[in-house]
Amino acid sequence: MAAAAAAQEAPGAAAIRDGFAELERQQELLATCTRLYQQLTDHFGSLDRAIDSRADSLRASRRLVHLRASRRLDALRRRELSLDASVSLALSRLDSLATKRHRDPSPSPSPSSSIPDRLAALCAAMDSAGFLAFVVERRKEVDDLRTSLPAALKLCVDPASFVMDAVSEVFPVDRRAARSPADLAWACVLVLEAVVPALADPDPEIGPARPMVPRAARERARAMAAQWKEAAERKGGVEGAKPPDAHAFLQHVATFAVAEKEDRELYRRIVLSFSWRRQMPRLALTLGLEDEMEDIIEELVTKGQQLDAVNFAYEAGLLEKFSPVPLLKSYLEDSKKIPCTSDNLSISSGQSGVNANKKEQSALRAVIKCVEDHKLEAEFPLEDLRTRLEELEKAKTEKKKAVSSCSSGGSSGPASKRIRASNGGTMPPASAPSSPAATTTTTAFIGSPSSHASYGTGSPYSYDRPAGQTLYCSQSSLAMAYPPVVPNVGIAVSYPPPPMTYPVYAGYNSGLGAYGNSMAPPFHQAYYR
């Protein structure tokens, strides 16, 4: 009975164990499924969030595009409605100028006249050559010129043609017969900026947004811009142009409203190459680069031009995305770093420190001016920057005093030491010993090694070598004798031995001068300390 009971119990225990094992497998499978479900849920959740974020960005971009399009359409409608009124105002202004000129002709200004009077007289007379000459002559009074030019240019009958005539001698290419060393691109920029109010639409709501440039003048301005581009490409590209010339080109395009869509990449390259100029952010917007301002600012930050990026962000109204304070702090941190270039490795550590101090001082001054211009003192206090700048200037002054005191303490006469030759040979004395019969001037020969072959022919000098005298440049001895000098008397004269040994001077008669191996010996620069 017991055996039968045990036999019946054994299959039941095995079934129970198998059941528990199956439950464990099911539990593991359920855990795996739960984990996979959680991973898939997280993955699809991240995709949903990314899609929502992208959709929000696209919706914001679409709203911005619609807003800009509506604004531009409104501006076009307003321009179309105001076109007749603007033309009438411009014609009435020309009539008033002609009537005033006919009734009260302006006399020729005297050299002692003030800047506004001289400019007004030249513009009223449409004397473009005299106008540019006067602007260049008064270069030191550029602030007065900048203030007086807009009002004077409004007296021109045709301001666009007048300005193009004035700058045509030096822009788009310099046509002067005798080119002066002074670059006149600055004068072109000054005049092109000043004529903008004179060309502005009489409608105050439109103003400079629609320059009143005649069709013929606009075509001429477009041809001048194309000529400048061709000349710049022949010289290696716009990036290699002089900053004033590139600035004058962009200002010319903006002033006469001759920007082309296909040239926007060219404008972008010029703006990035000369972004440090103060007017570049405004010109970028005027030339139609407002949609690319974010990319331009990011590229400036990548290049380490954070200060320029701040100016562009202010002009484009992108301060929320490009906060100025972090950019300025990053700019100051970069100014303290010394780039490990070959130029820095080739100079002494002292000079490297001087360059680093100069770089940091320049960066501090630029940041202080930027903070003051944009009224950021509350967010970026300047006390620490001014203290650091004073410390650097004080250290620079003390170093100059130390250098001047060291230089004044030394001897004022010429150095008495003679520099040793690079090949290890001993330098000769200042003068060779003289004999009663003849005087010989000693010449130091730093020649090629003694292993080079020397000539074995007769002496090139027209005298008989006295007996017992060593052949010049012979390899039989490392001592080189002085070339004997033909005495003025007809008797044999014994020559004094040389005061010291010299390196062998081989290959004298090889046709290569002092180098018998067809190469100059390796000299090393001697430095005075």
C-alpha positions, 0 to 999 in steps of 0.5 A: 500500500505504501509503495502504491501511494508513493508511486501515485505521489511522485507524478503529482510532485513532478507536475507541480514543479513543471507548473512552477517552472512554467509560471516563472517562464511566463513571469519572465516573458511578462516582465520582458513584454512590460519592459519593451512596452515601456521602451516603445512608449518612451520612444513614441513619446519622444517622437510625439514631443519632437513632432509637436516641437517641430510643428510649433516651430513651423507654425511660428515660422508660418505666422512670421512669414504671414506677418512679414508678407502682410507688412510688405503688402501693406507697404506696397499698397501705401507706396502705390497710393502715395506715389503720385503725392510723392512725385508731386512733392518732389517736383514742387521741391525742384521748382522751389529750388529752381525759383530760389536759384533764379531769384537769388543766385548763390555767390562763389564761397570764399576760402574763409567761409564755414563748412556748411556755407561751402558745402551748400554753395558747391551742391547748389552749383552741382560742382561735383569735382570741387565738392569731393576735393573740399571733403578730402581737404577737410578730412580732419573735420569729419564730424562737422562734415557728417553734420553738414552734408545731409542738408547741403546735398538736399540743395542739389537738383539731382542728388543721385547723379551729383554724388555718383559724379563726385565719387566716380573718380575713385569708385568703383575703381581708382581712375586718378592719373597720379594716385595719391597714397591716401585712400579716398574710400572713406570719403565715398562712404561719408558722402554715400551715407549723407545723401540718403536723406536727400534721396528719401521719399518726401512721404514721412511714412515711407522716407528712406525705404523708397529712395527717389532715384531716377531710372537713368541714375539707378541703371548707372548705379547698378553698372558701377556696382557690377564693375566693382564686383568684377574688379574685386573678383579679378583681385582674388575675391571680395574677402581680400578687398580693403575694408573701406572699399568693401564698405563703400560698395555695400553703402553704394548698393544700399543708398541707390537701392540696387541690391540683387537677389542673386548677389545676396550670398556676396553681400553675406560674405562681405558682411561676415568678412568686415563685421567689425565695422560699425555700419555692417549690421544696418547694411545687412538689414538694408540689403535684404539679409534679415532672414539670415541674421540668425545664421550670421550671428551664430557664425560670428560666435563660432569664429570668436567674434562675440562682440560683433555678434552682440551688435548684430543681435541688437540691430536685428532684435534677436536679444532673446535668442542671443543674450549679450552678457554671456557673449561679452563674458565669453569674449573676455575669456577668449581674449586671455588665451594666447593662441599657439601659432608659429608666430608665438612660438618664434618669439620670446616668452616676454614678448608673448606676454606683452602681446597678451596684455595688449590683446586683453587691454583692447578687449576690455576697452571694446567691452566697456564701450559696448556695454556703455553704448547699449546701456547694459551697466545694470546687467554687466557692472564695469567696476571690475573691468575698469580695475583690471584695465588700470592694473594692466596699464600700470604694469605696462608703465612700470615695465617701460620704466624698468626697460628705460632704466636698464638701457640708460645704465648700460654703456653708450658706446658701441659693443666691443665684443665680436660675434663668433662665426657659426662654424666654430672658427675663431674670429680674426682681430680687428686689424692684422699686425703690420710689418715695416715693409708692408701693411696688410688688411685682414679679411675673415673668411668663413668658408666651406669645410676643409674636405672640399677640394682646393685648386692646385694650379698656380697662384692667380696673383702676379707675383712669385711665391717666395720659398718656404711660404705656404700655398694659399688655400692648400690642404697640407696645413690647417693654417691659412696664411694671409695673401701676400701683398706685392711690395713696392720694392724689388727685393724679396720681403718676408711676411709675418706669420698669421696671428691665429689659425683660420678655417680653410678657404677652399674653391677660390678659383671655382667660379662660385666665389667663396663656396667650392660646393656650389652652396653657401655655408650655413650661417646662424643669426647672432643675437645681441642680448 
